[in-house]
Structures are given as structure tokens and as C-alpha cells.
Amino acid sequence: MAKKTIVDFLVELDSNSKLMEAYKKDPVGTAEQYGLSGEDLQLIKDKKWDDVAKQFDDTSKAIRVIDY
């Protein structure tokens, strides 16, 4: 099984309304259930959105970080 990255999570979050609703209620718990690494979870816990944005190497994709 392929490792799930924070990029995968944010792309899925943008297109999956159920995941988005869960994220709004419990961002870290939702990301953990999705299967993110401890390092990626820490980025969400610490709200290091600039570090998250740096993980997108394809600048043709618009990123949208949801901070609730």
C-alpha cells in the first residue's frame, strides 16, 4: 500500500465533503485516520501552513489550506 502524504490528504479534502466535515470537527484526528505520518500530523497540529505549501512540488495545482 502506498504511503499517504499530506498532499494526498489535502487533495482528497478538497473533493470529499464527508472528509471535510470530519476535518472541521477534528483536524488532527481526521488526518491521523487518513493515515498521515507523525511528521505530517505535527504540521497540522502546529498549523505550519507554509511548510505544508512547500510540499506541493507541482505549482500548476492550486492549493487551499483549510484552517478551522
Secondary structure as UniProt FT lines:
FT   HELIX           6..15
FT   HELIX           17..25
FT   HELIX           27..34
FT   HELIX           38..45
FT   TURN            46..47
FT   HELIX           49..54
FT   TURN            59..60
//
